[in-house]
């Protein structure tokens, strides 16, 4: 826990601090201490943790998308029995249309042959 807590200079925030209180406070984060040349700037550890968090989010998101795509592939939208019935219905409909077209063509051929020229 102490590794995650950083020292901050209270004088930076509170100008009138009583003498009996310490001149520093501790806060959570990965930044340079007030005695460093780059006061309160993020450290290398801060950027590494941020990169790890970002990588986790990207990987987790890709795992979720891949899982949902796999589930969509494995579970069909239409049951197989219904697909078979739809194909059968389409076949019968085409057969009916073809038989009607054949009848119409025969009638048309007969009417042309019997009509006077």
Secondary structure, 3 states (H helix, E strand, C coil): CCCCEEEEEHHHCCCCCCCCCCCEEEEECCECCCCCCCCCCECHHHHHHHHHHHHHHHHHHHHHHHHHHHHHHHCCCCCHHHHHHHHHHHHHHHHHHHHHHHHHHHHHHHHHHHCCC
